[in-house]
Amino acid sequence: MATTRIEPERIRQLNDREPDGDGRFVLYWMQASQRAVHNPALEHAIQLSNEHAVPLVVAATVIADYPEASARHFSFMLGGLGRALREVDARGATVRVVSGPPIESVTTLAEGATLVVCDRGYLRHQRAWRSELADELDVAVVQVEGDVVVPVDEVSDKQETAARTIRKKINSRRDDYLVELDTTALDHTGMPQGLRSDIDLDEFDDIDALLSRLGLDASDDREPAPVDWITPGTAAAQSLLDDFLDDISHYDDNRNKWAQDSGVSFMSPYLHYGQISPVAIALDVRDRADDDAEGYLEELVVRRELAVNYVEHCTDYDSWAGLPEWARTSLEQHADDERDQTYTASELENGETSDPVWNQIMAEIRERGWVHNQLRMYWGKQIVRWTNTPEHAHRTLLELNNRWFLDGRDPNSFANVGWCFGLHDQGFKERGVSGKLRPFTTAALKRKDDLKGWLEE
């Protein structure tokens, strides 16, 4: 039987335990890579199941109190997860979905396992979960990295300061890891007995009911509501990607035209939840776009993986202390500058400022959980001018971003918010309040698209 080679640099054993020769199954904890295709952790788990001649159990943990997550986030996540788990079930694996504390749940499921496979997450709590799991279990715990193109440890062993410092390091290795990942058939498809499951696959047919059972009220007007303009799951992501690639020859011309969606792939929510592989996207882009691919690959690979480098190597990635020293110093020197206006966090969240452009962007964020990146940058850059202190501005922007955006709370979000405060950037002409931060004005929006027409829509 043919198998698919997974690059060894993606694989790391997290403890010094051995597989249990008397184990009854291999357990794969699907957490960061929530997809059934082009998933190195899943394929490696299948190969290990075949090697040890035991079935595969795929476990997903639904954590109702996941940090900063709302019904909006859970609706999209559960919609994609249900589709992925049905595909995994169709491949012959035993699927279990558990709720509650993740380590306690996975540790319980791992009783009787030959070994455990997990995917890789980069945020503080994701790393802690995997470390704790590896310490708790008496069998080998193997991590397989599948949500970046170039494995993060292969790129750099330090925090990079800008795209220019990491670009060559990534691009010199990029093509080594742009490799098709075929599926591997399971040799043993028996169902191990006695394994708990809190959520059955058929419950994913009614996401609203499932949200309610998890204690997440999708009808609460005070909370970010689920959105219906984008469909979750790998198949939907691929369909959007196909549409985008049909017109990618115009990407460089259209990417900054923020009043239309023609230059946008909409991949960020899918990448956030691991519903599509960045390698699969890059392969499609490179193979179908040819000479028109590099602009998009710069965003998908270099810029996105610069953000992963940031959260991997900066312990303070979600706080003021994680910003560059030059930016903090400059902003602190202007902390007492007079502001034209100041707003409370509630007024900002409700779009109650004197800036109609900002208010309309905030309304779109509240409604859709997404805006064009040009609008997102303008939106983020203004808050420092409207809050009492720059540190409060950073905290407010991060809270709004993580609360309302579908793709909030991931490495890109922390890096993008940081960019509004000088991260991965350089100093510009010094101004009152914002110091040496790069400005982003309505004039910049007007140069790129029809601001008047957009406001009148």
C-alpha positions as CSV (number, residue, x, y, z in Angstrom):
1,M,0.0,0.0,0.0
2,A,1.4,3.4,-1.0
3,T,1.8,5.9,1.8
4,T,2.7,9.6,1.8
5,R,5.9,10.9,3.2
6,I,5.5,13.7,5.7
7,E,8.6,15.9,6.1
8,P,10.4,14.9,9.3
9,E,10.8,18.5,10.3
10,R,7.1,18.7,10.8
11,I,7.2,15.9,13.4
12,R,8.4,16.2,17.0
13,Q,8.0,13.9,19.9
14,L,7.0,15.9,23.0
15,N,8.1,13.5,25.7
16,D,10.5,10.6,26.1
17,R,7.9,7.8,26.5
18,E,7.6,4.8,24.2
19,P,4.5,3.5,22.4
20,D,2.5,1.0,24.4
21,G,2.9,-2.4,22.7
22,D,-0.4,-3.5,24.3
23,G,-2.3,-0.4,23.2
24,R,-5.6,-0.9,21.4
25,F,-5.6,2.2,19.2
26,V,-3.7,5.3,18.1
27,L,-5.3,8.5,19.3
28,Y,-5.2,11.7,17.2
29,W,-6.3,14.9,19.0
30,M,-7.6,17.2,16.3
31,Q,-7.4,20.7,17.7
32,A,-5.6,23.2,15.4
33,S,-5.9,21.4,12.1
34,Q,-9.7,20.8,11.8
35,R,-9.8,19.2,8.4
36,A,-9.8,15.7,6.9
37,V,-7.6,16.4,3.8
38,H,-4.0,17.8,3.5
39,N,-3.7,17.3,7.3
40,P,-0.2,16.0,8.1
41,A,-1.1,15.2,11.7
42,L,-4.1,13.0,10.6
43,E,-2.0,11.3,7.9
44,H,0.8,10.6,10.3
45,A,-1.6,9.2,12.8
46,I,-3.1,6.9,10.1
47,Q,0.4,5.7,9.2
48,L,1.2,5.0,12.8
49,S,-2.1,3.1,13.2
50,N,-1.1,0.9,10.2
51,E,2.4,0.5,11.6
52,H,1.1,-0.7,14.9
53,A,-1.8,-2.7,13.4
54,V,-4.4,-0.9,15.5
55,P,-7.4,1.3,14.7
56,L,-7.4,5.1,14.8
57,V,-9.4,7.2,17.1
58,V,-9.8,10.9,16.2
59,A,-10.8,13.1,19.1
60,A,-12.0,16.7,18.9
61,T,-12.4,18.8,22.0
62,V,-15.1,21.4,22.2
63,I,-14.2,23.9,24.9
64,A,-17.2,26.2,25.6
65,D,-15.0,28.6,27.6
66,Y,-12.3,28.8,25.0
67,P,-10.5,32.1,25.6
68,E,-12.5,35.1,24.1
69,A,-14.6,32.8,21.9
70,S,-18.3,33.7,21.3
71,A,-21.2,32.1,19.5
72,R,-19.9,33.8,16.3
73,H,-16.6,31.9,16.5
74,F,-18.1,28.6,17.7
75,S,-20.8,28.6,14.9
76,F,-18.1,28.8,12.2
77,M,-15.8,26.4,14.0
78,L,-18.4,23.8,14.7
79,G,-19.8,24.0,11.2
80,G,-16.4,23.2,9.7
81,L,-15.5,20.6,12.4
82,G,-18.7,18.6,11.8
83,R,-17.9,18.4,8.1
84,A,-14.3,17.3,8.8
85,L,-15.3,14.7,11.4
86,R,-17.8,13.1,9.0
87,E,-15.1,12.8,6.4
88,V,-12.8,11.3,9.0
89,D,-15.5,8.8,10.0
90,A,-16.0,7.9,6.4
91,R,-12.3,7.0,6.1
92,G,-12.8,4.4,8.9
93,A,-11.6,6.1,12.0
94,T,-13.5,6.2,15.2
95,V,-14.6,9.7,16.0
96,R,-15.1,11.1,19.5
97,V,-16.1,14.6,20.4
98,V,-15.7,15.6,24.0
99,S,-16.4,18.8,25.9
100,G,-14.9,20.2,29.1
101,P,-11.2,20.8,30.1
102,P,-9.1,19.6,27.1
103,I,-6.3,17.9,28.9
104,E,-8.6,16.0,31.3
105,S,-10.8,14.9,28.3
106,V,-7.9,13.8,26.1
107,T,-6.1,12.1,28.9
108,T,-9.2,10.0,29.7
109,L,-9.6,9.1,26.0
110,A,-6.0,8.1,25.8
111,E,-6.4,5.3,28.3
112,G,-5.5,2.2,26.4
113,A,-3.8,4.1,23.5
114,T,-0.7,2.9,21.8
115,L,0.4,6.5,21.4
116,V,-1.1,9.9,20.9
117,V,-0.7,12.3,18.0
118,C,-1.5,16.0,18.2
119,D,-1.3,18.9,15.8
120,R,0.7,22.1,16.6
121,G,-0.7,25.3,18.0
122,Y,1.3,28.5,18.6
123,L,-0.6,30.5,21.2
124,R,0.4,30.3,24.8
125,H,-2.5,28.1,26.0
126,Q,-2.2,25.8,23.0
127,R,1.5,25.2,23.8
128,A,0.7,24.7,27.4
129,W,-2.0,22.1,26.6
130,R,0.3,20.0,24.6
131,S,3.1,20.2,27.1
132,E,0.8,19.2,29.9
133,L,-0.6,16.3,27.9
134,A,2.9,15.1,27.1
135,D,3.8,15.2,30.8
136,E,0.6,13.5,31.9
137,L,0.6,10.5,29.6
138,D,2.8,7.4,29.9
139,V,2.9,6.8,26.2
140,A,4.6,8.7,23.4
141,V,3.0,12.0,22.4
142,V,3.9,13.1,18.9
143,Q,3.2,16.6,17.5
144,V,2.9,17.1,13.7
145,E,3.0,20.7,12.4
146,G,0.6,21.3,9.5
147,D,-0.7,24.9,9.6
148,V,2.3,26.7,8.2
149,V,4.2,26.1,4.9
150,V,7.7,26.1,6.4
151,P,7.9,24.6,9.9
152,V,8.4,27.5,12.3
153,D,11.6,26.1,13.9
154,E,13.2,25.6,10.5
155,V,12.9,29.4,9.7
156,S,14.4,31.1,12.7
157,D,15.3,30.6,16.3
158,K,14.6,34.2,17.3
159,Q,11.9,36.8,17.0
160,E,12.2,38.5,13.6
161,T,11.7,42.2,13.4
162,A,10.1,42.6,10.0
163,A,9.2,40.9,6.8
164,R,12.5,41.9,5.2
165,T,14.4,39.9,7.9
166,I,12.4,36.7,7.5
167,R,11.5,36.7,3.8
168,K,14.7,35.1,2.5
169,K,14.7,32.6,5.3
170,I,11.2,31.5,4.4
171,N,11.4,31.7,0.6
172,S,14.7,29.8,0.5
173,R,12.9,26.8,2.1
174,R,9.4,27.3,0.8
175,D,9.4,25.0,-2.2
176,D,10.9,22.2,-0.1
177,Y,7.6,22.1,1.8
178,L,5.2,22.7,-1.0
179,V,4.4,19.0,-1.4
180,E,1.1,17.3,-2.2
181,L,-0.2,15.2,0.7
182,D,-2.2,12.3,-0.4
183,T,-4.5,10.4,1.9
184,T,-3.5,7.1,3.4
185,A,-6.0,4.2,3.7
186,L,-6.5,2.8,7.2
187,D,-5.7,-0.9,7.4
188,H,-7.6,-1.4,10.7
189,T,-11.1,0.1,11.0
190,G,-12.4,-1.5,14.1
191,M,-14.1,0.6,16.8
192,P,-12.5,0.5,20.2
193,Q,-15.0,0.1,23.0
194,G,-15.6,2.2,26.0
195,L,-14.5,5.5,24.7
196,R,-16.6,8.5,25.8
197,S,-18.2,10.9,23.4
198,D,-20.2,13.9,24.6
199,I,-21.4,15.1,21.2
200,D,-22.6,12.8,18.4
201,L,-21.9,13.6,14.8
202,D,-25.6,14.0,14.0
203,E,-25.8,16.9,16.5
204,F,-23.6,19.0,14.0
205,D,-26.7,19.0,11.7
206,D,-28.2,21.7,14.0
207,I,-25.5,24.2,15.0
208,D,-27.9,26.5,16.8
209,A,-29.1,23.7,19.0
210,L,-25.6,22.6,19.7
211,L,-24.6,26.1,20.6
212,S,-27.5,26.3,23.0
213,R,-26.5,22.9,24.6
214,L,-23.0,24.3,25.1
215,G,-24.4,27.4,26.9
216,L,-23.7,29.8,24.0
217,D,-26.6,32.1,23.3
218,A,-26.6,33.0,19.6
219,S,-29.6,35.3,20.0
220,D,-28.0,37.6,22.6
221,D,-27.9,41.1,21.0
222,R,-25.0,42.1,23.2
223,E,-22.8,39.3,21.8
224,P,-21.3,38.8,18.3
225,A,-23.8,36.8,16.4
226,P,-23.1,34.0,14.0
227,V,-22.8,35.1,10.4
228,D,-24.3,33.6,7.3
229,W,-22.4,35.3,4.5
230,I,-19.6,32.7,4.6
231,T,-19.9,28.9,4.8
232,P,-17.6,27.0,7.0
233,G,-15.6,23.9,6.1
234,T,-12.9,22.7,3.7
235,A,-15.1,22.3,0.6
236,A,-16.5,25.9,1.0
237,A,-12.9,27.2,1.4
238,Q,-11.8,25.4,-1.7
239,S,-14.8,26.8,-3.7
240,L,-13.9,30.3,-2.7
241,L,-10.3,29.7,-3.5
242,D,-11.2,28.4,-6.9
243,D,-13.2,31.6,-7.6
244,F,-10.3,33.7,-6.5
245,L,-7.8,31.9,-8.6
246,D,-10.0,32.4,-11.7
247,D,-9.2,36.1,-11.4
248,I,-5.8,36.1,-9.7
249,S,-4.1,37.7,-12.7
250,H,-5.7,40.9,-11.5
251,Y,-4.6,40.4,-7.9
252,D,-1.9,43.0,-7.8
253,D,-4.2,45.6,-9.3
254,N,-7.2,44.8,-7.1
255,R,-5.8,43.7,-3.8
256,N,-6.0,47.3,-2.3
257,K,-9.4,48.2,-3.8
258,W,-11.2,47.9,-0.5
259,A,-14.7,48.8,-1.6
260,Q,-15.0,45.5,-3.6
261,D,-14.3,41.9,-2.9
262,S,-12.8,40.9,-6.2
263,G,-9.2,40.9,-5.0
264,V,-9.8,39.0,-1.8
265,S,-9.5,35.2,-1.2
266,F,-11.4,35.1,2.2
267,M,-9.0,32.4,3.4
268,S,-8.2,33.9,6.8
269,P,-11.2,32.5,8.7
270,Y,-10.6,29.0,7.2
271,L,-6.9,29.2,8.1
272,H,-7.7,30.4,11.6
273,Y,-9.7,27.2,12.4
274,G,-7.4,24.9,10.3
275,Q,-10.2,24.2,7.9
276,I,-7.8,24.5,4.9
277,S,-4.1,23.8,4.6
278,P,-1.8,26.8,3.8
279,V,0.3,24.3,1.8
280,A,-2.8,23.2,-0.2
281,I,-3.6,26.9,-0.9
282,A,0.0,27.7,-1.9
283,L,0.1,24.7,-4.2
284,D,-3.1,25.7,-6.0
285,V,-1.9,29.3,-6.3
286,R,1.5,28.4,-7.6
287,D,0.2,25.8,-10.0
288,R,-2.7,27.8,-11.4
289,A,-1.4,31.3,-11.1
290,D,2.1,30.8,-12.4
291,D,3.7,34.3,-12.8
292,D,0.8,36.0,-10.9
293,A,1.4,34.0,-7.7
294,E,4.1,35.8,-5.9
295,G,2.1,38.7,-4.6
296,Y,-0.4,36.4,-2.9
297,L,2.2,34.0,-1.7
298,E,4.0,36.9,0.0
299,E,0.8,37.4,2.1
300,L,0.0,33.8,2.7
301,V,3.5,32.5,3.5
302,V,5.9,35.3,4.4
303,R,3.5,37.7,6.2
304,R,1.4,35.0,7.9
305,E,4.4,33.1,9.1
306,L,6.1,36.2,10.3
307,A,3.1,36.5,12.6
308,V,3.6,32.9,13.7
309,N,7.3,33.7,14.4
310,Y,6.1,36.6,16.6
311,V,3.8,34.6,18.9
312,E,6.3,31.7,19.0
313,H,9.2,33.8,20.2
314,C,7.5,36.8,22.0
315,T,6.1,35.8,25.4
316,D,4.2,39.1,25.6
317,Y,2.6,38.9,22.1
318,D,-0.8,39.9,23.6
319,S,0.3,42.8,25.7
320,W,1.9,46.3,25.5
321,A,5.2,44.8,26.5
322,G,5.4,42.8,23.3
323,L,5.6,45.9,21.1
324,P,8.9,47.2,19.8
325,E,10.8,49.4,22.3
326,W,11.1,52.3,19.9
327,A,7.3,52.4,19.4
328,R,6.5,52.2,23.1
329,T,9.0,54.9,23.9
330,S,7.7,57.2,21.2
331,L,4.0,56.7,22.2
332,E,4.8,57.2,25.9
333,Q,6.6,60.5,25.1
334,H,3.3,61.6,23.6
335,A,1.0,60.1,26.2
336,D,0.1,63.5,27.6
337,D,-0.6,65.1,24.3
338,E,-4.0,66.7,24.0
339,R,-6.5,64.5,22.0
340,D,-9.2,66.1,19.8
341,Q,-11.6,63.5,21.2
342,T,-11.6,60.6,23.5
343,Y,-14.1,57.7,23.6
344,T,-14.9,54.9,25.9
345,A,-14.5,51.3,24.9
346,S,-18.3,51.1,24.6
347,E,-18.6,54.1,22.4
348,L,-15.9,52.7,20.1
349,E,-17.6,49.3,20.0
350,N,-20.9,50.9,19.1
351,G,-19.3,53.1,16.4
352,E,-20.2,56.3,18.2
353,T,-17.3,58.5,17.0
354,S,-17.2,61.7,15.0
355,D,-15.6,59.8,12.1
356,P,-18.3,58.4,9.7
357,V,-15.7,56.2,7.9
358,W,-14.6,54.6,11.2
359,N,-18.2,54.1,12.3
360,Q,-19.2,52.4,9.1
361,I,-16.2,50.1,9.3
362,M,-17.1,49.2,12.9
363,A,-20.7,48.5,11.8
364,E,-19.4,46.1,9.1
365,I,-17.1,44.4,11.7
366,R,-20.0,43.9,14.1
367,E,-22.3,42.6,11.3
368,R,-19.9,40.4,9.2
369,G,-16.9,39.7,11.5
370,W,-14.7,40.7,8.6
371,V,-13.6,43.7,6.6
372,H,-11.1,44.3,3.8
373,N,-7.5,44.6,5.1
374,Q,-7.2,48.2,4.1
375,L,-10.2,49.1,6.1
376,R,-9.0,47.0,9.0
377,M,-5.7,48.9,9.0
378,Y,-7.5,52.3,9.0
379,W,-9.8,51.1,11.7
380,G,-6.9,50.0,13.9
381,K,-4.7,53.0,13.4
382,Q,-7.3,55.5,14.7
383,I,-7.8,54.2,18.2
384,V,-4.5,55.5,19.6
385,R,-5.7,59.0,18.8
386,W,-9.0,58.5,20.7
387,T,-8.0,56.9,24.0
388,N,-6.4,58.4,27.1
389,T,-3.2,56.4,27.0
390,P,-1.4,54.4,24.2
391,E,-1.4,51.3,26.4
392,H,-5.1,51.5,26.9
393,A,-5.5,52.0,23.1
394,H,-3.6,48.8,22.4
395,R,-5.7,46.8,24.9
396,T,-8.9,48.2,23.5
397,L,-8.0,47.5,19.9
398,L,-7.0,43.9,20.8
399,E,-10.2,43.3,22.7
400,L,-12.4,44.6,19.8
401,N,-10.4,42.7,17.2
402,N,-10.6,39.4,19.2
403,R,-14.3,39.8,20.1
404,W,-15.8,40.6,16.7
405,F,-13.6,39.2,13.9
406,L,-14.1,35.6,12.8
407,D,-10.3,35.3,12.5
408,G,-9.5,37.1,15.7
409,R,-7.4,35.5,18.5
410,D,-4.8,33.9,16.3
411,P,-1.1,34.8,15.4
412,N,-2.2,37.0,12.5
413,S,-4.5,39.0,14.8
414,F,-1.9,39.6,17.5
415,A,0.6,40.7,14.9
416,N,-1.8,42.8,12.9
417,V,-2.9,44.7,16.1
418,G,0.8,45.0,17.0
419,W,1.5,46.5,13.5
420,C,-0.9,49.3,14.3
421,F,1.5,50.1,17.1
422,G,4.8,49.7,15.2
423,L,5.3,46.0,15.2
424,H,7.2,44.7,12.1
425,D,7.4,48.4,11.0
426,Q,9.7,51.4,11.3
427,G,9.4,54.9,12.6
428,F,7.9,57.7,10.5
429,K,7.8,61.5,10.8
430,E,6.9,62.3,14.4
431,R,3.4,63.6,15.1
432,G,1.4,64.6,18.1
433,V,-0.3,61.7,20.0
434,S,0.8,58.9,17.6
435,G,4.5,59.8,17.8
436,K,6.5,58.0,15.2
437,L,3.8,55.4,14.2
438,R,3.0,55.0,10.5
439,P,-0.1,57.1,9.8
440,F,-3.2,55.8,7.9
441,T,-5.6,58.5,6.9
442,T,-8.9,58.8,5.0
443,A,-6.7,60.3,2.2
444,A,-5.0,56.9,1.8
445,L,-8.3,55.2,1.5
446,K,-9.5,57.7,-1.1
447,R,-6.3,57.1,-3.2
448,K,-7.2,53.4,-3.4
449,D,-10.9,53.3,-3.9
450,D,-14.2,55.2,-4.0
451,L,-14.7,56.3,-0.4
452,K,-17.7,58.6,-1.2
453,G,-19.5,55.8,-3.0
454,W,-18.8,53.4,-0.2
455,L,-20.1,55.7,2.5
456,E,-23.3,56.3,0.5
457,E,-24.1,52.6,0.0
